[in-house]
Amino acid sequence: PNEAIKTMAPNHTSRDGSGAGERGRTFRPIETKTTSPLKRKAPTELEMHAKPYGIKSNVNVELGVSTEDIYEDMLQRQGNFVGPQIYNAEAHYLPYRRYLVDWMSDVGEQNHLHNTTIHVAILFMDKIFADPKVKRDKWQLLATACITVAAKYEEAEEHCPIIPDLLKMTKLAGEGSKANVTPLAFRDGEVEVLKHLNWTLRATPALHVVGYYLSKGVVFVDDTWQGRDLIEKIPRYVKKYADFFCNLTMQEYSFQKYLPSQLAAAILMASREALSVAPRWRPEMTALTGYEESEISPIFDHVWKYYGEQFPDRQDPRSISPRGVNQAV
């Protein structure tokens, strides 16, 4: 559950470990106690009436930072790439978006990139391709550049794709390539991506927020599973479902009208519902996410309806393990 938080933490601390982050921001040491100015804030122990189930370590101690600070920073920036103010259902590239997302996901998988990196790359792509001035003949180059820029920001340096190999993999260069893009020309494509994004690279997909929620615990000791006591593997399956729903909703542009924290909360509700964990929402989850069940239910309904549309032949929507997104219709 801590993987998404782990991949984000290096972006918020200096190389020397001093904690000086991007643009001079410094996250508090874990022992510092201050009150959050945000309405959506991390829960206190008093708000968490029941203990999380399956959490064996304190992520703050493990990483040496206040993850609540990282979460608050995500909340402040979450509307930079998605949300009701940015959402445009008439964008010219949307008829092709599903193919672009699937292709970018395949490239990321072949290069062993983290799922969060590809989700960030897709947010970059959405923001750039929303501009009608971006011509279709540049889509493949810019989509690939979105992947490498996201990798350089999200991944460790040694995990970033090797550009000549990537160009051959994506058919931008090498035998049979019509574009025959050189590494130098590809660098120009990366610069074009950076200019389109105004050098704003800290994107917050719902998957990042879900990672934070999972690290704090989203299953509780007095929950039930199919009417019985919880078993040890349930938190692991909740994570699988949460990852599944993050991937599923990233495929469909209509989910980008929601803020990432809202969608992440709805995904948690859907994950618990899919596993028949009861209740599907509880006060501890309101304390964790900042959202009441009534605020999240309409978004949950959207997620659940889309899930049913993509997997119409499923025998039981509440299964112990999700099917892969690539098996959707």
Phi, psi and chi 1 to 4 in degrees:
 res  aa     phi    psi   chi1   chi2   chi3   chi4
   1 PRO       -  -20.6  -25.6   33.6      -      -
   2 ASN   -89.4   -0.5  -61.8  -19.7      -      -
   3 GLU   -61.4  -43.6  -72.7  -56.5  -45.8      -
   4 ALA   -64.4  -40.1      -      -      -      -
   5 ILE   -63.7  -40.3  -66.1  -67.9      -      -
   6 LYS   -63.3  -38.7  -72.3  177.9  179.8  177.0
   7 THR   -72.8  -23.4   60.0      -      -      -
   8 MET   -84.9  -33.8  -72.5 -174.2  -69.9      -
   9 ALA   -55.0  -41.4      -      -      -      -
  10 PRO   -61.1  -25.2  -25.7   35.8      -      -
  11 ASN   -73.9   -9.6  -64.2  -28.7      -      -
  12 HIS  -117.2    7.8  -58.7  -84.8      -      -
  13 THR  -132.9  155.2   55.9      -      -      -
  14 SER   -77.5  164.8   64.3      -      -      -
  15 ARG   -63.7  -28.8  -68.1 -175.3 -179.2  -89.2
  16 ASP   -86.9    4.1   62.2    6.9      -      -
  17 GLY    80.3    9.2      -      -      -      -
  18 SER   -76.4  -16.5   63.1      -      -      -
  19 GLY    95.9   -0.7      -      -      -      -
  20 ALA   -77.5  114.0      -      -      -      -
  21 GLY   -99.7 -164.8      -      -      -      -
  22 GLU   -59.5  136.6  179.8 -176.9  -31.1      -
  23 ARG    56.3   30.9  -62.9 -176.5 -179.4  176.5
  24 GLY    81.9    3.4      -      -      -      -
  25 ARG   -72.0  137.6  178.9  176.8  174.1   84.0
  26 THR  -123.1  125.0  -57.6      -      -      -
  27 PHE   -83.4  143.9  -69.4  120.1      -      -
  28 ARG   -65.5  145.9  -62.1 -167.1  -50.5  -90.4
  29 PRO   -60.6  155.9  -18.8   30.2      -      -
  30 ILE   -66.5  -20.4   59.6  174.1      -      -
  31 GLU   -85.5  -10.4   62.3  -89.7   19.0      -
  32 THR   -73.5  138.2  -57.6      -      -      -
  33 LYS  -121.6  113.0  -63.5 -179.6 -180.0  179.6
  34 THR  -136.7  165.4   61.5      -      -      -
  35 THR   -95.6  132.4  -58.3      -      -      -
  36 SER   -70.1  136.4  167.2      -      -      -
  37 PRO   -82.5   -8.0   31.8  -34.9      -      -
  38 LEU   -85.1  150.4  -63.7  179.1      -      -
  39 LYS   -65.5  -43.2  179.1 -178.8  178.3 -178.2
  40 ARG   -88.5   99.5  -51.3  -69.3 -172.5 -167.3
  41 LYS  -125.0  166.2   62.7 -179.9 -177.9  178.1
  42 ALA   -68.0  149.0      -      -      -      -
  43 PRO   -74.0  152.9   29.0  -35.8      -      -
  44 THR   -95.8  167.4   65.9      -      -      -
  45 GLU   -62.4  -33.2  -69.6 -175.5    5.4      -
  46 LEU   -66.7  -31.1  -67.1  176.7      -      -
  47 GLU   -77.2  -21.9  -67.9  171.8  -45.2      -
  48 MET   -92.5   90.6  -57.5  -65.4  -77.1      -
  49 HIS   -69.8  -35.1  -55.9  -66.2      -      -
  50 ALA  -115.1  149.0      -      -      -      -
  51 LYS   -77.0  142.7  -68.6 -177.1  178.4 -179.7
  52 PRO   -62.8  147.2  -21.3   33.0      -      -
  53 TYR  -100.3  129.5  179.5   85.3      -      -
  54 GLY    90.2    1.3      -      -      -      -
  55 ILE   -88.0  114.4  -61.3  -63.3      -      -
  56 LYS  -104.7   -8.8  -61.3  179.0 -179.6  179.8
  57 SER  -145.9  157.1   62.5      -      -      -
  58 ASN   -89.8  115.1 -174.6  -46.7      -      -
  59 VAL   -63.5  -31.5   66.2      -      -      -
  60 ASN   -63.5  -43.7  -72.1    7.8      -      -
  61 VAL   -68.6  -40.3  173.7      -      -      -
  62 GLU   -62.2  -40.8 -174.4  177.6  -14.3      -
  63 LEU   -94.2  -17.7  -62.0 -179.9      -      -
  64 GLY    75.3   22.2      -      -      -      -
  65 VAL  -137.7  166.0  -62.2      -      -      -
  66 SER   -86.8  105.1  169.5      -      -      -
  67 THR   -67.4  -21.8   54.1      -      -      -
  68 GLU   -62.5  -35.3  -71.0   76.8   14.0      -
  69 ASP   -65.3  -42.2  -82.2   -0.8      -      -
  70 ILE   -62.4  -42.2  -62.6  176.2      -      -
  71 TYR   -63.3  -44.5  176.9   55.4      -      -
  72 GLU   -62.5  -37.3  -70.3  177.9    2.5      -
  73 ASP   -65.6  -39.3 -172.4   68.8      -      -
  74 MET   -61.2  -41.6  -74.4 -167.1  -69.5      -
  75 LEU   -63.4  -39.0  -67.8  178.8      -      -
  76 GLN   -67.0  -30.5  -69.6  172.3   -8.6      -
  77 ARG  -105.8   -1.5  -59.3  171.0 -174.6  -92.7
  78 GLN   -64.6  -22.5   64.8  177.0  -27.6      -
  79 GLY   -87.4    5.7      -      -      -      -
  80 ASN   -69.9  -27.3  -70.7  -13.7      -      -
  81 PHE  -121.2  -28.8  -74.9   84.0      -      -
  82 VAL  -137.2  165.9  -63.5      -      -      -
  83 GLY   131.7  171.2      -      -      -      -
  84 PRO   -61.5  -27.2   19.7  -31.5      -      -
  85 GLN   -76.6  -20.9  -57.9  -58.7  -40.7      -
  86 ILE  -104.7  -26.9  -63.9  175.9      -      -
  87 TYR   -55.1  131.6 -179.0   72.0      -      -
  88 ASN  -140.5   96.3  177.7   13.8      -      -
  89 ALA   -70.0   -7.8      -      -      -      -
  90 GLU  -103.5    8.3  -55.3  -59.8  -37.0      -
  91 ALA   -56.0  138.9      -      -      -      -
  92 HIS   -67.6  -23.9   69.6  -67.3      -      -
  93 TYR   -90.1   -5.7   74.9  100.4      -      -
  94 LEU   -59.9  -34.3  -69.4 -175.8      -      -
  95 PRO   -60.2  -20.3  -26.8   36.5      -      -
  96 TYR  -107.5   -0.8  -50.8   96.2      -      -
  97 ARG   -63.2  -42.9 -177.3 -177.5 -178.9  -83.5
  98 ARG   -57.8  -40.9  174.0   68.0  179.8  -91.8
  99 TYR   -66.5  -39.7  -58.4  102.9      -      -
 100 LEU   -64.1  -43.5  -71.2  164.3      -      -
 101 VAL   -63.7  -45.3  168.9      -      -      -
 102 ASP   -62.8  -40.8  -71.4  -14.0      -      -
 103 TRP   -65.6  -44.3 -179.7   80.7      -      -
 104 MET   -63.7  -37.7  -67.2  173.7   73.5      -
 105 SER   -64.0  -40.9  -61.5      -      -      -
 106 ASP   -64.3  -42.7  -72.4  -17.3      -      -
 107 VAL   -62.6  -43.3  171.3      -      -      -
 108 GLY   -61.9  -41.3      -      -      -      -
 109 GLU   -65.3  -42.1 -175.3  174.5  -15.5      -
 110 GLN   -64.6  -26.7  -68.5  178.1   58.3      -
 111 ASN   -97.8    8.4  -76.3  -84.4      -      -
 112 HIS    58.9   37.9  -51.5  -69.0      -      -
 113 LEU   -85.9  153.4  -61.3  175.9      -      -
 114 HIS   -63.6  149.3  -73.1   96.9      -      -
 115 ASN   -59.2  -36.9 -158.0   18.6      -      -
 116 THR   -62.6  -34.5   48.4      -      -      -
 117 THR   -63.5  -43.5  -60.1      -      -      -
 118 ILE   -67.6  -37.5  -62.6  -55.0      -      -
 119 HIS   -63.6  -39.7  -78.8 -132.4      -      -
 120 VAL   -64.7  -43.6  167.9      -      -      -
 121 ALA   -59.7  -39.1      -      -      -      -
 122 ILE   -66.9  -37.7  -68.1  168.4      -      -
 123 LEU   -63.9  -40.0  -66.8 -172.1      -      -
 124 PHE   -58.8  -48.4  -70.3  170.2      -      -
 125 MET   -59.2  -45.0 -178.0  -92.0  -67.2      -
 126 ASP   -60.1  -42.5  -80.1  -35.4      -      -
 127 LYS   -67.7  -38.3 -170.7  158.6 -170.4  174.6
 128 ILE   -74.0  -46.2  -66.3  168.8      -      -
 129 PHE   -73.4  -13.9  -73.8   17.4      -      -
 130 ALA   -66.4  -19.0      -      -      -      -
 131 ASP   -79.1  114.9 -176.1   -9.0      -      -
 132 PRO   -62.9  -13.3   22.2  -31.7      -      -
 133 LYS   -75.4  -15.3  -64.4  178.4 -177.6  177.8
 134 VAL   -78.8  113.7  176.0      -      -      -
 135 LYS   -79.8  149.9  -58.4  -57.7 -179.5 -176.5
 136 ARG   -61.8  -30.7 -173.5  174.5  174.5 -178.9
 137 ASP   -70.7   -6.3   60.6    0.3      -      -
 138 LYS  -107.4   -0.3  -61.6 -169.0   71.9  173.5
 139 TRP   -58.9  -47.3  -76.6    1.8      -      -
 140 GLN   -63.7  -43.0 -174.5  179.5   10.8      -
 141 LEU   -61.8  -47.4  171.2   63.1      -      -
 142 LEU   -70.9  -36.4  -67.6  178.1      -      -
 143 ALA   -63.8  -40.7      -      -      -      -
 144 THR   -66.1  -40.4  -54.0      -      -      -
 145 ALA   -64.7  -33.8      -      -      -      -
 146 CYS   -60.6  -38.7  -75.1      -      -      -
 147 ILE   -65.0  -46.2  -66.7  172.7      -      -
 148 THR   -70.1  -37.7   58.7      -      -      -
 149 VAL   -65.1  -42.9  170.3      -      -      -
 150 ALA   -62.8  -40.1      -      -      -      -
 151 ALA   -64.0  -40.7      -      -      -      -
 152 LYS   -67.0  -25.3  -69.5  172.6 -177.8  178.2
 153 TYR   -89.8  -37.1 -169.0   79.3      -      -
 154 GLU   -96.5  -28.9  -64.3  -78.0  -37.0      -
 155 GLU  -101.1  163.5  -58.1  -87.3  -10.9      -
 156 ALA   -66.8  148.7      -      -      -      -
 157 GLU   -55.6  -39.2 -176.6  176.7   -4.9      -
 158 GLU   -72.0  -10.0   59.6  -91.7   23.1      -
 159 HIS   -96.6   -4.4  -64.9  156.8      -      -
 160 CYS   -71.6  143.1  -67.8      -      -      -
 161 PRO   -61.0  145.0  -21.0   32.0      -      -
 162 ILE   -80.2  121.7  -61.4  172.5      -      -
 163 ILE   -58.7  -50.0  -61.2  -56.2      -      -
 164 PRO   -57.4  -39.9  -26.0   36.6      -      -
 165 ASP   -66.9  -39.9  -64.9  -16.9      -      -
 166 LEU   -64.7  -40.0 -179.6   64.6      -      -
 167 LEU   -63.0  -37.8  -66.8  177.9      -      -
 168 LYS   -70.2  -40.1  -67.9  178.8 -178.2  178.2
 169 MET   -62.2  -38.0  179.2 -174.1  -62.0      -
 170 THR   -91.9    5.7   56.9      -      -      -
 171 LYS    64.4   21.4  -52.4  -62.4 -176.0 -176.2
 172 LEU   -82.1  -15.4  -73.7  170.4      -      -
 173 ALA  -150.9  168.3      -      -      -      -
 174 GLY    93.7 -171.9      -      -      -      -
 175 GLU   -63.3  130.3 -174.6  177.1  -10.5      -
 176 GLY    86.2   -2.5      -      -      -      -
 177 SER   -81.9  133.5  171.4      -      -      -
 178 LYS   -85.5  -29.9  -64.9 -178.8  180.0  179.7
 179 ALA   -78.6  -41.2      -      -      -      -
 180 ASN    50.5   55.1 -159.2   24.3      -      -
 181 VAL   -75.9  130.1  177.0      -      -      -
 182 THR   -86.3  158.4   65.6      -      -      -
 183 PRO   -54.8  -36.1  -28.8   36.6      -      -
 184 LEU   -66.6  -42.6 -171.8   59.9      -      -
 185 ALA   -66.6  -34.6      -      -      -      -
 186 PHE   -65.8  -36.7 -175.3   74.3      -      -
 187 ARG   -59.5  -38.8 -173.5 -171.2   66.5  178.6
 188 ASP   -62.3  -35.5  -66.5  -22.9      -      -
 189 GLY   -64.5  -39.5      -      -      -      -
 190 GLU   -63.7  -40.7  -70.0 -178.5  -46.8      -
 191 VAL   -63.0  -38.4  171.2      -      -      -
 192 GLU   -62.7  -40.7 -173.1  172.8  -13.4      -
 193 VAL   -60.1  -47.0  164.5      -      -      -
 194 LEU   -61.2  -39.4  -67.6  168.1      -      -
 195 LYS   -68.3  -41.5  -71.6 -179.4  178.0  178.0
 196 HIS   -60.0  -36.7  -86.2  -69.2      -      -
 197 LEU   -86.4    0.0  -61.9  175.4      -      -
 198 ASN    55.9   33.1 -162.4   27.1      -      -
 199 TRP    59.9   22.9  -66.2   81.0      -      -
 200 THR   -96.7  107.4  -59.8      -      -      -
 201 LEU  -113.9   -7.1  -57.7 -179.3      -      -
 202 ARG   -85.5   84.5 -166.2  179.7  -62.9  175.0
 203 ALA   -92.8  149.2      -      -      -      -
 204 THR  -123.8   90.2  -56.1      -      -      -
 205 PRO   -74.6  163.0   27.9  -32.6      -      -
 206 ALA   -58.0  -30.5      -      -      -      -
 207 LEU   -60.8  -36.0 -173.7   59.7      -      -
 208 HIS   -63.3  -44.6  -87.9  166.9      -      -
 209 VAL   -67.8  -41.5 -175.7      -      -      -
 210 VAL   -58.9  -39.4  164.0      -      -      -
 211 GLY   -58.7  -40.1      -      -      -      -
 212 TYR   -65.4  -47.2  170.4   77.6      -      -
 213 TYR   -59.1  -44.5  -67.7  157.9      -      -
 214 LEU   -63.4  -34.8  -69.9  171.2      -      -
 215 SER   -66.9  -23.2   74.7      -      -      -
 216 LYS   -92.7  -19.0  -62.8  -61.4 -177.3 -179.4
 217 GLY   105.0  123.1      -      -      -      -
 218 VAL  -124.6    8.4  -62.8      -      -      -
 219 VAL  -124.6  142.0 -178.3      -      -      -
 220 PHE  -125.8  156.5  -60.1   88.1      -      -
 221 VAL   -60.1  -27.7  -66.9      -      -      -
 222 ASP  -101.3   12.6   56.1   -8.8      -      -
 223 ASP   -68.3  162.9  -78.2  -25.6      -      -
 224 THR  -123.8  154.5   61.2      -      -      -
 225 TRP  -122.6  113.7  168.6   57.8      -      -
 226 GLN    51.5   40.0  -62.1 -179.3  -10.7      -
 227 GLY    80.3    3.0      -      -      -      -
 228 ARG  -119.2  172.6  -56.4 -170.6  -64.5  -90.0
 229 ASP   -64.0  153.1  -71.0  -18.5      -      -
 230 LEU   -64.7  152.3  -64.1  177.9      -      -
 231 ILE  -117.2  164.1   56.6  177.4      -      -
 232 GLU   -59.2  -32.0 -174.4  176.0   -5.5      -
 233 LYS   -81.4   -7.4   62.7 -176.6  177.5 -178.1
 234 ILE   -60.5  -46.7  -68.3  -58.1      -      -
 235 PRO   -57.7  -34.9  -26.6   36.5      -      -
 236 ARG   -67.2  -39.3 -175.1  168.2   70.4 -107.5
 237 TYR   -74.0  -30.5  -78.6  116.8      -      -
 238 VAL   -62.2  -41.8  168.9      -      -      -
 239 LYS   -63.0  -42.4 -178.2 -176.3 -175.4  -55.8
 240 LYS   -59.9  -44.7  -75.4 -174.3  176.9 -178.2
 241 TYR   -66.0  -39.7 -101.2  112.9      -      -
 242 ALA   -62.6  -43.9      -      -      -      -
 243 ASP   -61.5  -42.5  -69.7  -17.2      -      -
 244 PHE   -59.6  -48.8  165.7   78.8      -      -
 245 PHE   -68.1  -32.7  -77.8  120.4      -      -
 246 CYS   -62.4  -44.9  -76.8      -      -      -
 247 ASN   -65.7  -41.1  -70.3  -26.0      -      -
 248 LEU   -63.4  -45.6 -172.3   67.6      -      -
 249 THR   -74.5  -23.3   54.1      -      -      -
 250 MET   -68.9  -26.6 -178.9   57.0   79.2      -
 251 GLN   -68.2  -28.9  -71.6 -177.1  -20.5      -
 252 GLU  -107.5  119.5  170.9   54.8   41.6      -
 253 TYR   -63.3  -28.5 -178.3   74.0      -      -
 254 SER   -61.4  -19.3   62.7      -      -      -
 255 PHE   -77.2   -8.9  -71.0  102.2      -      -
 256 GLN   -81.8    1.9  -65.6 -154.8   17.2      -
 257 LYS   -79.9   -8.5   61.0 -174.8  161.6 -173.9
 258 TYR  -100.0  149.4  -51.4  118.3      -      -
 259 LEU   -68.2  147.2  -70.0  172.8      -      -
 260 PRO   -55.7  -37.8  -29.2   36.7      -      -
 261 SER   -66.9  -34.4   60.2      -      -      -
 262 GLN   -67.9  -47.7  -65.2  172.7  -34.8      -
 263 LEU   -64.0  -39.4 -178.4   56.4      -      -
 264 ALA   -61.8  -41.9      -      -      -      -
 265 ALA   -64.4  -41.4      -      -      -      -
 266 ALA   -64.7  -35.3      -      -      -      -
 267 ILE   -66.3  -38.0  -76.5  170.7      -      -
 268 LEU   -63.1  -42.7  -67.0 -174.8      -      -
 269 MET   -61.9  -43.0 -176.6 -176.2  -71.7      -
 270 ALA   -65.1  -36.9      -      -      -      -
 271 SER   -66.4  -43.2  -59.2      -      -      -
 272 ARG   -66.2  -41.0  -71.5  170.2   62.3   92.4
 273 GLU   -64.0  -41.6  179.5   76.1    4.1      -
 274 ALA   -62.5  -31.1      -      -      -      -
 275 LEU   -94.1   -0.1  -77.4  164.8      -      -
 276 SER    59.0   40.1  -64.9      -      -      -
 277 VAL   -85.9  126.3  173.3      -      -      -
 278 ALA  -120.7  144.3      -      -      -      -
 279 PRO   -73.5  163.7   29.7  -35.6      -      -
 280 ARG   -74.4  -20.7   71.3  176.2 -171.6  177.5
 281 TRP  -143.3  153.5 -160.6 -105.7      -      -
 282 ARG  -155.3  164.8   48.0 -173.2  -59.9  152.7
 283 PRO   -56.9  -33.6  -25.1   33.3      -      -
 284 GLU   -63.7  -31.9  -68.7   82.9   -0.3      -
 285 MET   -77.9  -30.8  -62.8 -175.0   70.1      -
 286 THR   -65.0  -41.5  -64.7      -      -      -
 287 ALA   -64.0  -37.2      -      -      -      -
 288 LEU   -72.5  -46.8  175.5   63.2      -      -
 289 THR   -93.7  -24.7   66.3      -      -      -
 290 GLY    87.6    4.9      -      -      -      -
 291 TYR  -117.4  136.7  -65.6  107.5      -      -
 292 GLU   -77.6  158.5  -60.7  -73.4  -13.3      -
 293 GLU   -58.3  -37.9 -178.2  174.0    1.0      -
 294 SER   -64.1  -28.3   59.6      -      -      -
 295 GLU   -75.6  -31.7  -63.0  177.3  -87.1      -
 296 ILE   -92.7  -25.7  -63.6  -55.3      -      -
 297 SER   -54.9  -43.4  -70.8      -      -      -
 298 PRO   -62.1  -35.3  -22.5   34.1      -      -
 299 ILE   -72.7  -40.0  -52.2  174.5      -      -
 300 PHE   -56.8  -44.0  161.0   79.9      -      -
 301 ASP   -59.5  -39.3  -69.3  -20.9      -      -
 302 HIS   -64.3  -46.5 -172.9 -179.3      -      -
 303 VAL   -60.6  -47.0  172.0      -      -      -
 304 TRP   -67.3  -39.0 -159.8 -105.2      -      -
 305 LYS   -64.7  -44.3 -179.1  174.8 -177.9  -69.2
 306 TYR   -64.6  -39.5 -176.2   68.7      -      -
 307 TYR   -57.5  -46.1  173.4   41.5      -      -
 308 GLY   -65.1  -35.6      -      -      -      -
 309 GLU   -68.2  -37.2  -68.9  170.7  -11.0      -
 310 GLN   -80.5  -22.8  -61.9  -57.8  -57.3      -
 311 PHE  -128.9   64.0  -65.0   88.4      -      -
 312 PRO   -70.0  -17.7   26.0  -34.5      -      -
 313 ASP   -95.6    5.6   61.2  -21.7      -      -
 314 ARG   -65.7  137.6   69.2 -166.3 -167.6  -78.5
 315 GLN   -73.5  -40.9  -64.3  -63.5  -45.0      -
 316 ASP  -141.7  116.7 -177.9    1.1      -      -
 317 PRO   -64.6  -18.6   25.2  -34.4      -      -
 318 ARG  -102.4   81.3  -64.8  161.9 -179.8   80.9
 319 SER  -109.8  159.5  169.7      -      -      -
 320 ILE   -69.8  -23.6 -170.0   64.7      -      -
 321 SER  -144.5  135.1 -177.2      -      -      -
 322 PRO   -75.4  153.3   29.9  -35.2      -      -
 323 ARG   -83.1  160.9  -63.6  164.6   61.4 -176.9
 324 GLY   -67.0  148.4      -      -      -      -
 325 VAL   -61.8  -31.8  171.1      -      -      -
 326 ASN   -70.3   -3.4   58.9    2.6      -      -
 327 GLN   -94.9    0.6  -63.1  177.0   17.4      -
 328 ALA   -69.3  157.7      -      -      -      -
 329 VAL   -71.1      -  -63.7      -      -      -
